[in-house]
């Protein structure tokens, strides 16, 4: 049986997911408008999010951090890491799942 507290948490997760869906729909609509009539748009007319993506499409780390912030808020998990960041094309990844150790160790297969 699912508890009342678990139901409340599920509804909270659903609300957060709905907000993400709405953001993605708005982003999708904005991209469609721009690509349908590119002459009518300049970077200044774009949302800040799209401008950031266009100006630094290779800056995967900053985009990752933005999403990691969201995940930390959702799950209540923060990560303290000094060094150890690897950036590249990942084919497969799986993280260690021993929360008692405090270690977050990726097993990565690079593309």
C-alpha positions in Angstrom: 0.0 0.0 0.0 1.3 3.4 -0.9 1.3 5.8 2.1 -0.2 9.3 2.2 3.3 10.7 2.4 4.4 8.8 -0.7 1.3 10.0 -2.6 2.1 13.5 -1.6 5.7 13.0 -2.9 4.4 11.5 -6.1 2.1 14.5 -6.7 5.1 16.8 -6.0 7.2 14.9 -8.6 4.3 15.1 -11.0 4.0 18.9 -10.6 7.8 19.3 -11.2 7.6 17.0 -14.3 4.6 19.1 -15.6 6.6 22.3 -15.2 9.5 20.7 -17.2 7.0 19.5 -19.9 5.6 23.0 -20.1 9.1 24.5 -20.4 10.0 22.1 -23.2 6.8 22.7 -25.1 7.5 26.5 -24.9 11.0 25.9 -26.1 9.8 23.6 -28.9 7.3 26.3 -30.0 9.9 29.0 -29.9 12.3 26.9 -32.1 9.6 26.2 -34.6 8.7 29.9 -34.9 12.3 30.8 -35.4 13.1 28.1 -38.0 9.8 28.8 -39.8 10.7 32.5 -40.2 14.5 33.0 -39.5 14.6 36.4 -41.1 12.1 37.7 -38.5 14.4 36.8 -35.6 17.6 38.0 -34.0 19.4 36.5 -31.0 18.1 39.4 -29.0 14.5 38.2 -29.6 15.2 34.7 -28.4 14.8 33.4 -24.9 17.9 33.6 -22.7 18.0 29.8 -22.6 18.1 29.5 -26.5 20.7 32.3 -26.7 22.9 30.4 -24.2 22.6 27.2 -26.2 23.5 28.9 -29.4 26.4 30.9 -28.0 28.0 27.9 -26.3 26.8 24.6 -27.8 29.9 22.8 -26.8 29.8 23.9 -23.2 28.2 20.6 -22.0 29.5 21.1 -18.5 27.4 24.3 -17.9 24.3 22.6 -19.3 25.0 19.5 -17.1 25.4 21.7 -14.0 22.1 23.4 -14.8 20.3 20.0 -14.9 22.2 18.7 -11.9 20.9 21.6 -9.8 17.4 20.6 -10.7 18.0 17.0 -9.9 19.5 17.9 -6.5 16.4 19.9 -5.6 14.1 17.1 -6.7 15.9 14.3 -4.9 17.6 16.2 -2.0 21.0 14.9 -3.0 24.1 17.2 -3.2 27.5 16.2 -4.5 30.8 17.5 -3.3 33.5 16.8 -5.9 36.9 18.4 -6.3 38.4 17.5 -9.6 37.5 14.3 -11.3 35.2 15.8 -14.0 35.5 14.0 -17.4 33.9 15.5 -20.5 33.3 13.8 -23.8 31.0 11.6 -25.8 29.6 8.9 -23.6 28.4 5.7 -25.0 27.2 4.1 -21.7 27.4 5.2 -18.1 26.5 3.7 -14.8 27.2 5.2 -11.4 28.0 3.3 -8.2 24.9 3.1 -6.0 26.4 2.8 -2.5 25.2 6.0 -0.8 26.8 4.9 2.5 30.3 5.4 1.1 29.7 8.9 -0.2 31.6 8.0 -3.4 30.0 8.7 -6.7 32.1 6.6 -9.2 31.1 6.4 -12.8 31.7 3.3 -15.0 32.0 4.9 -18.4 32.3 3.6 -21.9 33.4 6.4 -24.2 32.1 6.7 -27.7 
